[in-house]
Amino acid sequence: MSGILPETFVPGFHDEEQARKMTYSDFGGTGLKVSKIAFGTGVFCYAYNDVDIEKCRQALVRALKSGVNYIDTAPYYGHGESEEVLGTILQGIPRKAYYIATKVGRYEKEIKRQFDFGAEKTRQSIDDSLRRLKLDYVDILQVHDVEFAPSLDIVLKETLPTVREIIKSGKARFMGITGYPIKPLAECVQKSSVKLDMVLSYARLTMFDDSLNEFLPLFKKYNLGIVNAAVNGLGLLTNLGERDWHVATQTIKNVCAAARKLCIENNVELGNLAVWHSIQQPGPDTTLIGMDSVQVVDYNLKVLQQGLTQHELNVYNLVMNMLKTKLQEKHWEGYEVEKYWELMQKD
């Protein structure tokens, strides 16, 4: 619903006219009302760019002043760099003006030290995150990419109960899980002995993959907040294209490259089409988008508030037809986990 100001509205900080244009949704059973688009800070680290803190600050301030109220980060993004950059920027922003989510479980690029779902590391992680973020608490603490755990039993019996302890301590308010394969997320939801508040799925409700839709009824049944992240397929559905670390199959990359070429020839940004497509999908409470410049923020706000032009809609239909007719594969599920365990078994 737009036109209504949420509890995160701060007179004197927000642009009230812009904030009233934002659409807010109930975030599961948390009582939070989250903006239709959320601010992803994975791009606040070297994995994506050389970080320009001032550009990042301007982007975040523009987004927040315009009514965006959900920020996502993680210690894995740049081995804490995203949280450190974010913590510096947040010093000049009222704490009331945003909800912030971080994660535990995934940490470093080095393969042997990348994941740790143990209780001790989980407790240490939230303390490290709060120190980097310069905050007393986060609103949401998520277990990051549960599919990489040696067994989901570790997540169910150790990580999630530890996160619940952290919530009781006041260092977080709500808890959830994230991942790329959706079945492990559903299994955690159904088997968890502690109450989950939200789930984050990424690159699974995009122009070429609608897999998340199958699981939305289950997540809604458990009254979970639902975050739809990486709606541009981690760069596949943008005019810049994916990074060299992307693990999609070559077939998916090739078809998305053809879609990209079509958009460039027609002077249309494929990323705008991808965002518009995903925010039209019913089910998710917020769409999480990485944003590291005012220009990117403004693009996304414009798509949200004004939709697509007729020319863009025409190109969108051409791209959707291309993806449906030329791409039989929807995802790259399994590859990343399999590769991880192969590398773990090497000396």
C-alpha positions in Angstrom: 0.0 0.0 0.0 1.4 3.4 -0.9 0.6 6.8 0.5 0.9 5.6 4.1 4.1 6.4 6.0 5.7 3.5 7.9 7.2 3.5 11.4 10.6 4.1 9.8 9.6 7.5 8.6 11.6 10.3 10.2 10.4 13.9 9.8 13.3 16.1 8.7 15.2 13.2 7.2 12.9 11.7 4.7 11.5 13.3 1.5 7.9 12.9 2.5 6.6 13.3 -1.0 8.8 10.5 -2.2 8.2 8.3 0.8 4.5 8.5 0.2 5.1 7.1 -3.3 6.7 4.0 -1.9 4.7 0.8 -1.5 5.0 -1.0 1.8 4.0 -4.6 2.6 3.6 -6.6 5.8 6.8 -8.7 6.3 5.3 -12.0 7.3 4.3 -12.0 11.0 7.1 -9.7 12.2 4.9 -6.5 12.3 7.4 -4.8 10.1 6.2 -3.0 7.0 8.9 -3.2 4.4 9.4 -1.2 1.2 8.6 -2.8 -2.2 12.3 -2.6 -3.1 15.1 -3.2 -0.6 18.7 -2.0 -0.7 21.4 -4.7 -1.2 24.9 -3.9 -0.2 26.8 -6.9 -1.7 28.1 -4.4 -4.2 29.7 -2.4 -1.4 32.8 -4.6 -1.7 35.7 -5.7 -4.0 33.8 -8.7 -5.4 31.9 -6.2 -7.6 33.8 -3.0 -7.7 36.5 -0.8 -6.3 34.4 0.7 -3.5 33.8 4.4 -3.6 32.4 5.1 -0.1 31.0 8.5 -1.0 29.1 7.1 -4.0 27.8 4.3 -1.8 26.8 6.9 0.9 24.9 9.0 -1.7 23.1 6.0 -3.1 22.0 4.7 0.3 20.9 8.2 1.5 18.9 8.7 -1.7 17.2 5.4 -1.3 16.3 5.8 2.3 15.1 9.4 1.9 12.8 8.1 -0.9 11.2 5.5 1.4 13.3 2.4 1.0 13.6 1.0 4.5 15.2 -2.5 4.2 19.0 -2.9 4.0 20.7 -6.2 3.5 24.4 -7.1 4.1 26.5 -10.0 5.2 30.0 -10.7 6.6 30.8 -12.7 3.5 30.5 -9.7 1.2 34.2 -8.7 0.9 35.1 -10.5 4.2 33.3 -7.8 6.2 34.0 -4.9 3.8 30.4 -4.4 3.0 29.5 -4.2 6.7 32.4 -1.8 7.4 31.5 0.5 4.6 27.8 0.4 5.6 28.7 1.0 9.2 30.6 4.2 8.3 27.7 5.5 6.2 25.0 4.7 8.8 26.7 7.0 11.3 24.9 9.9 9.7 21.5 8.3 9.3 18.8 8.0 12.0 18.6 4.4 13.3 14.8 4.6 13.2 14.9 5.2 9.4 15.8 1.6 8.4 15.6 -2.1 9.1 18.9 -3.9 8.6 19.5 -7.6 8.0 22.9 -9.4 8.1 23.9 -13.0 8.2 25.9 -15.8 9.8 27.3 -19.0 8.4 29.2 -17.8 5.3 32.4 -15.8 5.8 35.5 -15.9 3.7 36.5 -16.4 0.0 39.1 -19.0 0.9 37.3 -22.3 0.4 38.4 -24.1 3.6 37.2 -21.2 5.8 34.2 -20.1 3.8 31.5 -21.7 5.9 31.0 -22.3 9.6 27.6 -23.1 10.9 28.8 -23.9 14.5 27.4 -22.2 17.6 30.6 -20.6 18.7 31.3 -19.0 15.3 27.7 -17.8 15.0 28.0 -16.0 18.4 31.3 -14.5 17.4 29.9 -13.5 14.0 27.0 -11.3 15.3 29.4 -9.5 17.6 31.8 -8.9 14.7 29.0 -7.7 12.5 27.7 -5.3 15.2 31.2 -3.9 15.6 31.6 -3.3 11.9 28.1 -1.9 11.5 28.6 0.3 14.7 25.1 -0.8 15.9 23.7 -2.3 19.1 21.4 -4.7 17.2 20.2 -5.7 13.8 16.6 -6.2 12.9 17.1 -9.5 11.1 19.8 -12.2 11.4 19.8 -14.8 8.7 21.7 -18.1 8.3 23.5 -17.6 5.0 23.2 -20.2 2.2 22.0 -23.2 4.2 22.6 -25.6 1.3 26.4 -25.6 2.0 26.1 -27.0 5.5 27.5 -30.6 5.7 24.0 -31.5 6.8 20.9 -29.5 7.4 20.8 -31.1 10.8 23.6 -28.8 11.8 21.6 -25.8 10.8 18.5 -27.1 12.4 20.0 -28.3 15.7 22.9 -25.8 16.2 22.8 -22.7 14.0 19.1 -21.8 14.3 18.8 -22.4 18.0 22.0 -20.2 18.5 20.4 -17.5 16.4 17.3 -17.7 18.6 19.6 -17.2 21.7 21.1 -14.2 20.0 17.6 -12.7 19.6 16.8 -13.3 23.2 20.0 -11.4 24.1 18.7 -8.4 22.2 21.4 -8.3 19.4 18.8 -9.2 16.8 15.0 -9.0 16.5 14.0 -11.6 14.0 15.6 -14.5 12.2 15.6 -16.3 8.9 17.4 -18.3 6.3 18.8 -17.7 2.8 19.9 -19.9 -0.1 19.8 -20.6 -3.8 18.2 -24.1 -4.0 14.7 -23.6 -2.6 14.0 -27.2 -1.4 16.6 -26.9 1.5 14.9 -23.6 2.5 11.5 -25.3 2.6 12.9 -28.3 4.6 14.3 -25.9 7.2 11.0 -24.1 7.4 9.1 -27.3 8.0 11.6 -29.0 10.4 12.9 -26.0 12.5 12.3 -26.4 16.2 12.5 -22.6 16.6 10.3 -20.1 14.9 11.6 -18.6 11.7 10.4 -15.1 10.7 11.6 -14.8 7.1 13.2 -16.4 4.1 15.5 -15.0 1.3 15.6 -16.6 -2.1 17.8 -15.2 -4.8 17.8 -15.4 -8.6 14.7 -17.8 -8.5 12.0 -15.4 -9.5 13.4 -13.7 -12.6 12.6 -13.3 -16.3 14.0 -16.8 -16.9 13.2 -18.7 -13.7 9.9 -18.8 -11.8 10.9 -21.7 -9.5 10.1 -19.7 -6.3 6.4 -19.7 -7.1 6.1 -23.4 -6.3 7.2 -22.7 -2.7 5.4 -19.5 -2.0 2.3 -21.2 -0.6 4.4 -23.0 1.9 6.3 -19.9 3.0 3.0 -18.0 3.3 1.5 -20.9 5.4 4.3 -20.4 7.9 3.7 -16.6 7.9 7.2 -15.8 6.7 8.5 -12.5 5.3 9.7 -13.3 1.8 12.7 -11.5 0.2 13.2 -11.9 -3.6 16.8 -11.1 -4.3 19.1 -10.9 -7.3 16.3 -10.4 -9.7 18.7 -9.6 -12.5 20.2 -13.1 -12.1 23.4 -11.8 -10.5 24.1 -9.6 -13.6 22.9 -11.9 -16.3 19.9 -9.7 -16.9 21.8 -6.4 -17.3 23.4 -4.6 -20.1 26.8 -4.9 -18.3 26.5 -8.6 -18.1 27.6 -11.1 -15.4 30.9 -11.1 -13.6 33.5 -13.7 -14.5 32.8 -15.7 -11.3 29.2 -16.4 -12.3 28.4 -20.1 -12.1 25.4 -20.2 -14.5 25.7 -22.7 -17.4 27.1 -21.5 -20.7 23.6 -22.0 -22.3 22.0 -19.6 -19.8 24.9 -17.1 -20.3 24.6 -17.3 -24.1 20.8 -16.7 -24.2 21.0 -13.9 -21.7 23.8 -12.4 -23.8 21.5 -12.5 -26.8 18.8 -10.7 -24.8 21.4 -8.2 -23.7 22.4 -7.5 -27.3 18.7 -7.0 -28.2 18.3 -4.5 -25.4 21.5 -2.5 -26.3 20.4 -2.4 -29.9 17.1 -0.9 -28.9 18.6 1.5 -26.3 16.9 -0.2 -23.4 18.5 -1.3 -20.1 17.9 -5.0 -19.6 18.2 -4.5 -15.8 15.2 -2.2 -15.8 13.1 -4.9 -17.5 14.3 -7.5 -15.0 13.4 -5.3 -12.0 10.0 -4.4 -13.5 9.3 -8.1 -14.2 10.0 -9.2 -10.7 8.2 -6.5 -8.8 5.1 -7.4 -10.8 5.2 -11.0 -9.3 2.8 -11.6 -6.4 4.1 -13.3 -3.3 7.4 -11.7 -2.2 7.2 -8.8 0.3 10.2 -7.0 -1.0 12.6 -7.2 -4.0 16.2 -6.9 -3.0 18.4 -5.0 -5.4 22.1 -4.2 -5.2 22.7 -0.5 -5.6 26.0 1.4 -5.4 25.2 4.8 -7.1 22.5 7.4 -7.1 21.9 6.6 -10.8 21.1 3.0 -10.1 18.8 4.0 -7.2 17.0 6.5 -9.4 16.6 3.9 -12.2 14.9 1.5 -9.8 12.7 4.1 -8.2 11.6 5.2 -11.6 10.7 1.7 -12.7 8.8 1.2 -9.4 6.9 4.4 -9.6 6.4 4.8 -13.4 6.7 1.4 -14.8 8.0 0.9 -18.3 7.5 3.0 -21.4 5.7 1.5 -24.3 9.0 1.1 -26.1 10.5 -0.7 -23.1 7.4 -2.9 -22.9 7.8 -3.9 -26.5 11.4 -4.8 -25.9 10.4 -6.6 -22.7 8.0 -8.8 -24.7 10.6 -9.6 -27.2 13.1 -10.6 -24.5 10.6 -12.7 -22.7 9.7 -14.5 -25.9 13.5 -15.1 -26.5 14.0 -16.5 -23.0 11.0 -18.8 -23.2 11.8 -20.2 -26.7 15.5 -20.5 -26.5 16.2 -21.3 -22.9 15.0 -24.7 -21.5 17.2 -24.4 -18.4 15.9 -22.2 -15.6 18.7 -22.4 -13.1 22.2 -23.6 -12.2 21.2 -25.4 -9.0 23.6 -28.0 -7.7 26.7 -26.9 -9.5 28.1 -24.5 -6.9 27.5 -26.9 -4.0 29.1 -29.8 -5.9 32.1 -27.7 -6.8 32.5 -26.6 -3.2 32.6 -30.1 -1.9 35.1 -31.2 -4.6 37.4 -28.4 -3.5 36.9 -29.2 0.2 38.1 -32.8 -0.4 41.3 -31.7 -2.0 44.4 -31.3 0.2 
